[in-house]
Amino acid sequence: MNLSAAIERDMVLVCDGAMGTMLHAAGNSLDQALPALNLSDPGLVGTIHESYISAGVDIIQTNTFGASRLRLSEHGYGDQVAEINQAGVRIARQAAAQMKVAGEAKAVLVAGSVSPTVTIQQRPQTSRQARTAALREQIEALAEADIILLETFGYLEEFIEAIEIATQVTELPVMAQATFGADGRTLSGHTPREVAAAAASARIATLGINCTLGPQRSLGVLRELRAISDLPLSVQPNAGVPRRVAPARFEYDVNSEYFARYVRQLLEAGATIVGGCCGTTPTQLAAAVATVGGHRRRLASRRVPSARAETAPARTTTRQGAEAAPAATGTGLPSLAELSQAGPGIVVTELTTPVYGSAGETLDLARELTEAGVQLVSIAPARTSRAQLSAMDVAAQLRHSAGIETIAGVTTWDRTIMALQADLLGQHALGLRRIICEAGNPPLLGDYPHVDGVWDVDSIGLIRLLASLNRGADYYSLPLGAKTDFEIGARINPGSRALDREVSHALNKIAAGATFLVTRPVYELTALERLLEAIDGQVPVLASLRPLTSFEEAEYLAHEVPDVIIPRDVLDALERAGDSAPRVGVDLAVRMAARLREMASGIVITPTTDILATTREIMAG
């Protein structure tokens, strides 16, 4: 089988799934040079290939993601680029040659996996000449593969560099895949339209996306690419958002039925090659193979003429004029306990930190919210890899500029104790008093999820630090010149699939010094009731409420985000609502808010659209 010939015949192909996270599941740390296992443990790598071939895939990827000289040098393997990459191809070919599916030999293509040659951390210190030389060296070492697969490119400049070098160095078909964030842009800030335009004249077999996004959001990006490009498209989504289960260990929850359902939609949206990335397994890929089989049979029965057969060889890859899809304290302030006892319950609205720019728009919105009756404005860090203002800085600015009472979310990932301590003392001097402590998760930046995340302390460690500062001592119990008077908050999650463990975590956070708790968004009440019963009024608990805006959003949360429970009746109501789903979502939130006010000390409203109007309606309800 030849990739170019298969595409010309309008064949739909299935690529394999995760290699890095499968190696991780077998006990290998994500912060090691996983391609080096081609030399030290080829049997393990071959077994993973065989599991995907047994699932019925058409393409397997070599274990060479990150196998450039620049990346391998970080682990002491810089002089073994050729050996590691050639071994990767050899192991994949041997697996393909030995395997049979349903008793018959199966033709399987081997794709030589090529990632960006540098990590996010290496990029600023690495010249273009060094990057391109490393790319050329790796691609030449993969010459015995059937395909060169460029994957997980987040910077458009590097993406185009890689395409140019791959098409110069080899005559092999080149699959080129960029990675996009939840905002629909690459790490360099480019839209699918801009990526497609930049690659329009390139001699590539397919254009596509992989990693970072789960099935649903990958579908959105694919549709944007299809709207502006006639190139064959490939898509390899992650298995949703990973759950951190231990330091440097992660797991995924997306089930095969959900994955296959979105594979069907990806095919209907125009994908030529489908597969998986981080967290996907042979089980999910087997479901994808079955879905693609059904799709092939439907196409055959319709006998639809090939659109590509009518296209001239010098095909236009960008459609002109096509539109992309839119894409209580020493300051005299009352404590949360006092606020919760003074009336029908605290009302908080949560906003996220601005990306780039100033806090001007956030300040204006916060003023309007307080005028509408909101008692506190919570500022949460945005979940993005882009530059953003500090949540503590924004919260302090709202209080200083407009006298707005705030809560700031603080995460501990990639922060040392000394840096956290310095920031907290500085913000206390500026008047910030209320903190929500979270461990946080670094944004997905590549094939190996969160590999660059570093935690000096978790959320309980941050609670202990704040409690120590309130006693007049630093984290190491050394005396300070004065005491702080922070109100210390922490997150709890009623949706946790391990609710007993979540109850234990909540009680441990209170024991460490938390003076209030804030839930993750609540969509059903049974688990919350159990949590509140265990907490037994020891501290105020604020219940978060996030109005759902569509069936697609609810389905994404239910299937791709760990530890979120969306009741079946809520999903059904939103699906039936169609275009009226935003209205139904607000109505559901109004009813939920009434129940939460009876159970908790207050509510935290976290709307994603029309923030002011939605907050007013929920408060009025």
C-alpha positions as CSV (number, residue, x, y, z in Angstrom):
1,M,0.0,0.0,0.0
2,N,1.2,3.5,-0.9
3,L,-0.1,6.6,0.9
4,S,-0.4,8.8,-2.2
5,A,-2.1,6.0,-4.2
6,A,-4.5,5.4,-1.3
7,I,-5.4,9.1,-1.2
8,E,-5.9,9.2,-4.9
9,R,-8.4,6.3,-4.6
10,D,-10.2,8.2,-1.9
11,M,-9.4,5.6,0.7
12,V,-10.0,6.6,4.3
13,L,-7.1,5.4,6.5
14,V,-6.7,4.9,10.2
15,C,-3.4,5.9,11.9
16,D,-2.5,4.5,15.3
17,G,-2.7,6.2,18.7
18,A,-0.5,7.2,21.5
19,M,3.1,5.9,21.8
20,G,4.4,8.1,24.5
21,T,1.6,7.6,26.9
22,M,1.5,3.9,26.2
23,L,5.2,3.8,27.2
24,H,4.3,5.9,30.2
25,A,1.6,3.4,31.2
26,A,4.2,0.7,31.0
27,G,6.2,2.4,33.8
28,N,8.4,4.8,31.8
29,S,8.7,8.4,33.0
30,L,7.7,11.1,30.6
31,D,10.7,13.2,31.3
32,Q,13.2,10.7,29.9
33,A,14.2,10.3,26.2
34,L,11.5,7.8,25.2
35,P,12.9,7.3,21.7
36,A,16.0,5.8,23.4
37,L,13.8,2.8,24.3
38,N,14.2,1.8,20.6
39,L,17.7,0.7,21.7
40,S,17.3,-0.2,25.3
41,D,13.8,-1.9,25.2
42,P,12.8,-2.6,21.5
43,G,10.6,-5.4,22.6
44,L,8.3,-3.1,24.5
45,V,8.1,-0.7,21.6
46,G,7.4,-3.5,19.2
47,T,4.6,-4.8,21.4
48,I,2.8,-1.5,21.3
49,H,3.1,-1.4,17.5
50,E,1.6,-4.9,17.4
51,S,-1.3,-4.0,19.6
52,Y,-2.3,-1.2,17.2
53,I,-1.8,-3.5,14.2
54,S,-4.1,-6.1,15.9
55,A,-6.6,-3.3,16.3
56,G,-6.7,-3.0,12.5
57,V,-4.9,0.4,11.9
58,D,-3.4,1.2,8.5
59,I,-0.5,3.4,9.6
60,I,1.8,3.0,12.6
61,Q,4.1,5.8,13.8
62,T,7.7,5.2,14.8
63,N,8.8,5.8,18.4
64,T,10.9,8.8,17.2
65,F,8.9,11.8,18.5
66,G,11.5,14.0,20.1
67,A,14.4,12.1,18.5
68,S,16.2,15.1,17.1
69,R,19.8,15.9,18.1
70,L,18.7,18.9,20.1
71,R,16.2,17.1,22.2
72,L,18.2,13.9,22.6
73,S,21.2,15.9,23.7
74,E,19.3,17.0,26.8
75,H,19.4,13.4,27.9
76,G,22.9,12.4,26.7
77,Y,21.9,10.7,23.5
78,G,22.8,13.5,21.0
79,D,25.4,11.3,19.2
80,Q,22.9,8.5,18.6
81,V,20.4,10.3,16.4
82,A,20.8,7.9,13.4
83,E,20.8,4.8,15.5
84,I,17.7,5.7,17.5
85,N,15.7,6.8,14.4
86,Q,16.7,3.9,12.2
87,A,15.9,1.5,15.1
88,G,12.5,3.1,15.3
89,V,11.8,2.3,11.7
90,R,13.2,-1.2,11.9
91,I,11.1,-2.1,15.0
92,A,7.9,-0.8,13.3
93,R,8.7,-2.7,10.1
94,Q,9.3,-5.9,12.0
95,A,6.0,-5.6,13.9
96,A,4.2,-4.9,10.6
97,A,5.8,-7.9,8.9
98,Q,5.0,-10.3,11.7
99,M,1.4,-9.4,12.4
100,K,-1.7,-10.9,10.9
101,V,-5.2,-9.6,11.3
102,A,-8.1,-12.1,11.2
103,G,-5.5,-14.7,10.0
104,E,-4.3,-12.7,7.0
105,A,-1.3,-10.5,6.5
106,K,-2.2,-6.8,6.7
107,A,-0.5,-4.1,4.7
108,V,0.6,-1.5,7.2
109,L,2.4,1.8,6.4
110,V,5.2,3.0,8.7
111,A,5.2,6.7,9.4
112,G,8.5,8.3,10.6
113,S,7.4,10.6,13.5
114,V,9.1,14.0,13.5
115,S,8.3,16.5,16.2
116,P,9.6,20.1,16.6
117,T,13.3,19.8,17.1
118,V,13.3,21.8,20.3
119,T,11.2,22.0,23.5
120,I,9.4,25.1,24.5
121,Q,12.2,25.8,26.9
122,Q,15.0,25.3,24.3
123,R,13.3,27.4,21.6
124,P,14.4,30.9,22.7
125,Q,18.1,29.8,22.9
126,T,18.2,27.9,19.6
127,S,18.9,29.4,16.2
128,R,17.0,28.7,13.1
129,Q,20.1,27.2,11.6
130,A,20.4,24.7,14.5
131,R,16.8,23.8,14.2
132,T,16.9,23.1,10.5
133,A,20.1,21.2,10.7
134,A,18.6,18.9,13.4
135,L,15.4,18.4,11.3
136,R,17.4,17.5,8.3
137,E,19.5,15.0,10.2
138,Q,16.5,13.2,11.7
139,I,14.5,13.1,8.5
140,E,17.4,11.6,6.6
141,A,17.7,9.0,9.3
142,L,14.0,8.0,8.7
143,A,14.6,7.4,5.0
144,E,13.4,3.8,5.2
145,A,9.9,4.7,6.4
146,D,6.9,4.9,4.1
147,I,5.8,8.4,5.2
148,I,7.3,11.3,7.0
149,L,4.9,12.5,9.7
150,L,5.5,16.0,11.0
151,E,3.4,16.3,14.1
152,T,2.5,18.6,17.1
153,F,4.0,21.7,15.6
154,G,2.8,24.7,17.6
155,Y,4.8,27.5,15.9
156,L,3.9,28.3,12.3
157,E,7.5,29.3,11.5
158,E,8.8,25.9,12.6
159,F,5.9,24.1,10.8
160,I,6.8,25.6,7.5
161,E,10.5,25.1,8.1
162,A,9.8,21.4,8.7
163,I,7.6,21.0,5.6
164,E,10.3,22.7,3.4
165,I,13.1,20.5,4.7
166,A,11.0,17.3,4.6
167,T,10.0,17.9,1.0
168,Q,13.6,18.7,0.0
169,V,15.3,15.8,1.8
170,T,13.0,13.0,0.8
171,E,10.6,11.9,-1.9
172,L,8.4,10.2,0.7
173,P,4.9,11.4,1.2
174,V,4.8,14.1,3.9
175,M,1.9,14.3,6.4
176,A,2.0,17.7,8.1
177,Q,0.1,18.2,11.4
178,A,-0.1,21.4,13.5
179,T,-1.4,21.5,17.1
180,F,-4.1,24.0,18.2
181,G,-5.1,25.1,21.7
182,A,-8.6,25.4,23.1
183,D,-8.8,28.9,21.7
184,G,-8.5,27.5,18.1
185,R,-5.0,28.9,17.6
186,T,-1.5,27.5,17.5
187,L,1.0,28.4,20.2
188,S,2.2,31.1,17.9
189,G,-1.3,32.5,17.8
190,H,-2.2,31.5,14.2
191,T,-5.7,30.3,13.1
192,P,-6.5,27.3,11.0
193,R,-7.0,29.7,8.1
194,E,-3.5,31.1,8.5
195,V,-1.9,27.7,8.8
196,A,-3.7,26.4,5.7
197,A,-2.7,29.5,3.7
198,A,1.0,29.2,4.8
199,A,1.0,25.5,3.7
200,A,-1.0,26.0,0.5
201,S,1.8,25.7,-2.0
202,A,3.7,23.0,-0.1
203,R,4.2,19.5,-1.7
204,I,2.5,17.6,1.2
205,A,0.3,14.6,1.0
206,T,-2.0,15.7,3.9
207,L,-2.5,18.7,6.1
208,G,-3.9,18.1,9.6
209,I,-4.0,18.5,13.4
210,N,-3.0,16.4,16.3
211,C,-2.6,16.5,20.1
212,T,-3.6,19.1,22.7
213,L,-7.4,18.9,21.8
214,G,-9.8,16.1,22.4
215,P,-12.2,14.7,19.8
216,Q,-14.8,17.4,20.0
217,R,-12.6,20.5,19.7
218,S,-10.5,18.8,17.1
219,L,-13.6,18.5,15.0
220,G,-14.1,22.2,15.2
221,V,-10.6,22.9,13.9
222,L,-11.0,20.3,11.2
223,R,-14.1,22.0,10.0
224,E,-12.3,25.3,9.7
225,L,-9.5,23.7,7.7
226,R,-12.0,21.9,5.4
227,A,-13.7,25.2,4.8
228,I,-10.6,26.8,3.4
229,S,-8.4,23.9,2.1
230,D,-8.8,21.2,-0.5
231,L,-5.9,19.2,0.7
232,P,-6.6,15.7,2.2
233,L,-6.9,16.2,6.0
234,S,-5.7,14.2,8.9
235,V,-6.7,14.4,12.5
236,Q,-5.4,12.7,15.6
237,P,-7.1,14.0,18.8
238,N,-6.1,13.4,22.4
239,A,-8.3,11.2,24.6
240,G,-9.7,14.4,26.3
241,V,-8.0,16.1,29.2
242,P,-5.7,14.0,31.4
243,R,-6.1,13.6,35.2
244,R,-3.0,13.9,37.3
245,V,-3.1,10.9,39.6
246,A,0.4,11.3,41.1
247,P,3.5,13.4,40.6
248,A,4.4,13.0,36.8
249,R,1.7,10.4,36.3
250,F,-1.5,11.0,34.3
251,E,-4.5,9.0,33.0
252,Y,-7.4,9.6,30.6
253,D,-11.1,8.8,30.7
254,V,-12.5,9.0,27.2
255,N,-14.3,5.8,26.3
256,S,-14.3,4.0,23.0
257,E,-17.9,4.6,22.2
258,Y,-17.5,8.4,22.5
259,F,-14.2,8.4,20.6
260,A,-15.8,6.4,17.8
261,R,-18.8,8.7,17.7
262,Y,-16.5,11.6,17.0
263,V,-14.5,9.7,14.5
264,R,-17.7,9.3,12.5
265,Q,-18.2,13.1,12.6
266,L,-14.6,13.7,11.7
267,L,-15.1,11.5,8.6
268,E,-18.3,13.3,7.7
269,A,-16.5,16.6,8.1
270,G,-13.9,15.5,5.5
271,A,-11.1,13.7,7.3
272,T,-9.1,11.4,5.1
273,I,-6.9,10.0,7.9
274,V,-8.0,9.6,11.5
275,G,-6.1,8.3,14.5
276,G,-5.3,9.2,18.0
277,C,-2.7,11.0,20.1
278,C,-2.1,11.3,23.8
279,G,-4.1,8.9,25.9
280,T,-5.6,7.0,23.1
281,T,-5.2,3.2,23.2
282,P,-5.6,0.2,20.9
283,T,-9.1,-0.3,22.3
284,Q,-10.2,3.1,21.1
285,L,-8.4,2.7,17.8
286,A,-10.2,-0.6,17.2
287,A,-13.4,1.3,17.6
288,A,-12.2,3.9,15.1
289,V,-11.3,1.1,12.7
290,A,-14.8,-0.3,12.9
291,T,-16.3,3.2,12.4
292,V,-14.1,3.7,9.3
293,G,-15.1,0.3,8.0
294,G,-18.7,1.3,8.2
295,H,-17.9,4.7,6.5
296,R,-16.1,2.9,3.7
297,R,-19.1,0.6,3.1
298,R,-21.5,3.6,3.0
299,L,-19.3,5.4,0.5
300,A,-19.1,2.3,-1.7
301,S,-22.8,1.8,-1.6
302,R,-23.4,5.4,-2.7
303,R,-20.9,5.1,-5.5
304,V,-20.1,8.8,-5.0
305,P,-17.8,10.1,-7.8
306,S,-14.4,11.3,-6.5
307,A,-14.3,15.0,-6.1
308,R,-10.5,14.9,-6.2
309,A,-10.6,13.0,-9.5
310,E,-12.1,16.1,-11.1
311,T,-9.4,18.4,-9.6
312,A,-6.5,19.4,-11.8
313,P,-3.0,18.1,-10.7
314,A,-2.0,21.6,-9.7
315,R,-4.8,21.7,-7.1
316,T,-5.8,24.9,-5.4
317,T,-5.4,24.3,-1.7
318,T,-7.0,27.5,-0.3
319,R,-10.5,28.6,-1.4
320,Q,-10.6,32.3,-2.0
321,G,-13.1,34.2,0.1
322,A,-13.9,31.3,2.4
323,E,-14.7,32.4,5.9
324,A,-13.2,30.7,8.9
325,A,-15.6,29.7,11.7
326,P,-15.8,32.3,14.5
327,A,-13.9,31.2,16.8
328,A,-12.4,38.8,57.3
329,T,-9.4,40.6,57.6
330,G,-7.1,43.2,59.1
331,T,-8.4,45.7,56.6
332,G,-11.8,45.7,58.3
333,L,-13.4,43.7,55.6
334,P,-16.0,41.1,56.6
335,S,-14.9,37.5,56.3
336,L,-16.6,35.0,54.1
337,A,-18.1,33.4,57.2
338,E,-19.5,36.7,58.3
339,L,-20.9,37.4,54.8
340,S,-22.5,34.0,54.6
341,Q,-24.3,34.6,57.9
342,A,-25.5,38.1,57.1
343,G,-28.0,37.2,54.4
344,P,-29.4,34.6,52.0
345,G,-25.9,33.6,50.9
346,I,-22.8,35.0,49.2
347,V,-22.9,35.7,45.5
348,V,-19.6,35.6,43.7
349,T,-18.9,35.8,39.9
350,E,-15.7,34.2,38.6
351,L,-13.8,35.9,35.8
352,T,-10.6,34.6,34.1
353,T,-7.4,36.6,33.7
354,P,-7.0,38.6,30.5
355,V,-4.7,37.2,27.9
356,Y,-2.2,39.9,26.9
357,G,-3.4,43.5,27.2
358,S,-4.5,45.2,30.4
359,A,-7.2,44.6,33.0
360,G,-9.3,47.5,31.7
361,E,-12.2,45.4,30.3
362,T,-12.1,43.2,33.4
363,L,-12.3,46.2,35.7
364,D,-15.3,47.6,33.8
365,L,-17.1,44.3,33.9
366,A,-16.3,43.9,37.6
367,R,-17.8,47.3,38.4
368,E,-21.0,46.4,36.6
369,L,-21.2,43.1,38.4
370,T,-20.9,44.7,41.8
371,E,-23.5,47.3,40.9
372,A,-25.8,44.4,40.0
373,G,-25.4,43.0,43.5
374,V,-22.4,40.6,43.3
375,Q,-20.5,40.7,46.6
376,L,-17.2,39.3,45.5
377,V,-15.4,38.9,42.1
378,S,-13.2,35.9,41.9
379,I,-10.3,36.0,39.4
380,A,-9.1,32.6,38.2
381,P,-6.0,32.0,36.0
382,A,-6.9,31.3,32.4
383,R,-6.1,27.8,31.2
384,T,-3.9,28.8,28.3
385,S,-0.3,28.6,27.3
386,R,-0.3,32.2,26.2
387,A,1.0,35.1,28.2
388,Q,-1.6,36.3,30.7
389,L,-1.8,38.7,33.7
390,S,-1.4,37.2,37.1
391,A,-4.8,36.5,38.9
392,M,-3.4,38.1,42.0
393,D,-2.3,41.2,40.1
394,V,-5.7,41.6,38.5
395,A,-7.5,41.0,41.8
396,A,-5.3,43.5,43.6
397,Q,-5.9,46.0,40.8
398,L,-9.7,45.7,41.0
399,R,-9.5,46.4,44.7
400,H,-7.1,49.3,44.4
401,S,-8.7,51.0,41.5
402,A,-12.4,50.5,42.3
403,G,-12.7,49.1,45.8
404,I,-14.1,45.8,44.5
405,E,-13.8,42.9,46.9
406,T,-12.0,40.0,45.2
407,I,-10.7,36.5,45.5
408,A,-7.6,35.4,43.6
409,G,-6.9,31.9,42.4
410,V,-3.3,30.8,42.9
411,T,-1.8,27.7,41.3
412,T,1.5,26.1,42.4
413,W,2.7,24.4,39.2
414,D,6.1,25.6,38.0
415,R,6.4,27.9,41.1
416,T,9.0,27.5,43.8
417,I,8.0,28.0,47.4
418,M,10.2,31.1,47.6
419,A,8.6,32.6,44.5
420,L,5.1,31.9,45.9
421,Q,6.0,33.3,49.3
422,A,7.4,36.5,47.8
423,D,4.3,37.0,45.6
424,L,1.9,36.4,48.4
425,L,3.7,38.8,50.8
426,G,3.8,41.4,48.1
427,Q,0.1,41.1,47.2
428,H,-0.8,41.2,50.9
429,A,1.0,44.5,51.2
430,L,-1.2,45.7,48.3
431,G,-4.4,44.7,50.1
432,L,-5.2,41.3,48.7
433,R,-6.7,39.1,51.3
434,R,-8.6,36.1,49.8
435,I,-6.8,33.3,48.0
436,I,-8.1,30.0,46.5
437,C,-5.3,27.5,46.6
438,E,-4.9,25.0,43.6
439,A,-2.2,22.7,42.4
440,G,-3.1,23.6,38.8
441,N,-2.1,21.8,35.6
442,P,0.2,23.2,33.0
443,P,-1.4,23.7,29.6
444,L,-0.9,20.9,27.0
445,L,2.1,21.8,24.9
446,G,3.0,18.7,23.1
447,D,2.9,14.9,22.7
448,Y,3.7,14.1,26.3
449,P,1.1,15.8,28.5
450,H,2.3,18.1,31.3
451,V,5.8,16.7,31.1
452,D,7.2,20.1,32.0
453,G,5.0,20.6,35.0
454,V,6.9,21.1,38.3
455,W,5.4,21.3,41.7
456,D,7.3,22.3,44.8
457,V,4.1,22.0,46.8
458,D,0.5,21.0,46.0
459,S,-2.6,22.9,47.1
460,I,-2.3,21.6,50.6
461,G,1.3,22.8,50.7
462,L,0.1,26.3,49.6
463,I,-2.6,26.2,52.3
464,R,0.0,25.5,54.9
465,L,2.2,28.3,53.6
466,L,-0.6,30.8,53.9
467,A,-1.5,29.5,57.4
468,S,2.2,29.9,58.4
469,L,2.3,33.5,57.0
470,N,-0.9,34.2,59.1
471,R,1.0,33.0,62.1
472,G,4.0,35.3,61.3
473,A,6.4,32.7,60.0
474,D,7.5,31.6,56.6
475,Y,7.1,28.1,55.1
476,Y,10.2,26.9,57.0
477,S,8.9,28.3,60.3
478,L,11.4,31.2,60.3
479,P,9.8,34.3,61.9
480,L,8.6,37.2,59.8
481,G,8.4,40.9,60.8
482,A,4.6,40.8,60.9
483,K,1.6,38.4,60.5
484,T,-0.6,38.3,57.4
485,D,-4.4,37.9,57.6
486,F,-5.3,35.9,54.5
487,E,-8.6,34.1,54.1
488,I,-7.5,30.7,52.7
489,G,-9.7,28.9,50.2
490,A,-9.4,25.6,48.5
491,R,-11.1,23.7,45.7
492,I,-13.2,20.6,46.2
493,N,-14.8,18.5,43.5
494,P,-18.2,16.9,44.1
495,G,-17.8,15.3,40.6
496,S,-14.8,13.2,41.6
497,R,-15.2,9.6,40.7
498,A,-13.4,8.7,44.0
499,L,-15.7,10.7,46.3
500,D,-14.4,9.1,49.5
501,R,-10.9,10.3,48.6
502,E,-12.3,13.7,47.8
503,V,-14.0,13.9,51.2
504,S,-10.7,13.0,52.8
505,H,-8.9,15.7,50.7
506,A,-11.5,18.3,51.8
507,L,-11.0,17.5,55.4
508,N,-7.2,17.6,55.0
509,K,-7.4,21.0,53.5
510,I,-9.5,22.3,56.4
511,A,-7.0,20.7,58.8
512,A,-4.1,22.4,57.0
513,G,-5.7,25.8,57.5
514,A,-8.4,26.4,54.8
515,T,-11.1,28.8,56.0
516,F,-13.5,28.4,53.1
517,L,-14.0,25.9,50.2
518,V,-15.1,26.4,46.6
519,T,-16.5,23.5,44.6
520,R,-15.9,22.8,40.9
521,P,-19.1,23.5,38.9
522,V,-22.0,21.4,40.1
523,Y,-24.5,19.8,37.8
524,E,-26.0,17.2,40.1
525,L,-26.5,17.3,43.9
526,T,-26.1,13.8,45.4
527,A,-22.3,14.0,45.6
528,L,-22.4,17.6,46.9
529,E,-24.8,16.5,49.7
530,R,-22.3,13.8,50.8
531,L,-19.4,16.3,50.7
532,L,-21.3,18.9,52.7
533,E,-22.4,16.3,55.2
534,A,-18.8,15.3,55.8
535,I,-17.6,18.9,56.1
536,D,-20.4,19.5,58.6
537,G,-20.3,23.3,58.6
538,Q,-16.6,23.5,59.7
539,V,-16.0,26.3,57.1
540,P,-18.2,28.1,54.5
541,V,-18.6,26.2,51.2
542,L,-19.3,28.1,48.0
543,A,-20.9,26.0,45.3
544,S,-19.9,26.9,41.7
545,L,-22.4,27.1,38.9
546,R,-21.5,27.2,35.2
547,P,-24.4,27.6,32.8
548,L,-24.1,25.2,29.9
549,T,-24.4,26.8,26.5
550,S,-24.9,23.8,24.2
551,F,-25.3,20.0,24.0
552,E,-21.8,19.9,22.5
553,E,-20.3,21.7,25.5
554,A,-22.1,19.4,27.9
555,E,-21.0,16.3,26.1
556,Y,-17.4,17.5,26.0
557,L,-17.4,18.1,29.8
558,A,-19.1,14.7,30.4
559,H,-16.7,12.7,28.3
560,E,-13.4,14.6,27.9
561,V,-12.9,16.4,31.2
562,P,-12.1,14.2,34.2
563,D,-14.4,14.1,37.2
564,V,-17.3,16.1,35.7
565,I,-20.8,14.6,36.1
566,I,-23.5,15.8,33.7
567,P,-26.8,14.0,34.4
568,R,-28.4,12.2,31.5
569,D,-31.6,14.3,31.7
570,V,-29.5,17.5,31.4
571,L,-27.7,16.2,28.3
572,D,-31.1,15.1,26.8
573,A,-32.7,18.5,27.5
574,L,-29.8,20.4,25.8
575,E,-29.8,18.0,22.8
576,R,-33.5,18.5,22.3
577,A,-33.2,22.2,22.6
578,G,-31.0,22.6,19.5
579,D,-30.4,26.3,18.8
580,S,-32.3,27.2,22.0
581,A,-29.7,25.4,24.2
582,P,-28.2,28.6,25.6
583,R,-31.6,29.5,26.9
584,V,-32.2,26.1,28.4
585,G,-28.8,26.1,29.9
586,V,-29.5,29.4,31.8
587,D,-32.9,28.0,32.9
588,L,-31.2,24.9,34.3
589,A,-28.7,27.1,36.1
590,V,-31.4,29.3,37.6
591,R,-33.1,26.2,39.1
592,M,-29.8,24.7,40.3
593,A,-28.9,28.0,41.9
594,A,-32.1,28.0,44.0
595,R,-31.1,24.5,45.3
596,L,-27.5,25.4,45.9
597,R,-28.5,28.5,48.0
598,E,-30.4,26.1,50.3
599,M,-27.4,23.8,50.7
600,A,-24.2,25.9,50.6
601,S,-23.0,29.2,52.1
602,G,-23.2,30.9,48.7
603,I,-22.8,30.4,45.0
604,V,-20.0,31.2,42.5
605,I,-21.4,32.0,39.1
606,T,-18.9,31.2,36.3
607,P,-20.7,32.1,33.0
608,T,-18.7,31.7,29.8
609,T,-20.8,34.0,27.7
610,D,-22.9,37.1,28.3
611,I,-21.5,37.3,31.8
612,L,-23.3,40.3,33.2
613,A,-26.8,39.3,31.9
614,T,-26.4,35.7,32.9
615,T,-25.3,36.7,36.4
616,R,-28.2,39.1,36.8
617,E,-30.7,36.4,35.7
618,I,-29.4,33.8,38.0
619,M,-29.4,36.2,40.9
620,A,-33.0,37.3,40.1
621,G,-34.1,33.7,39.9
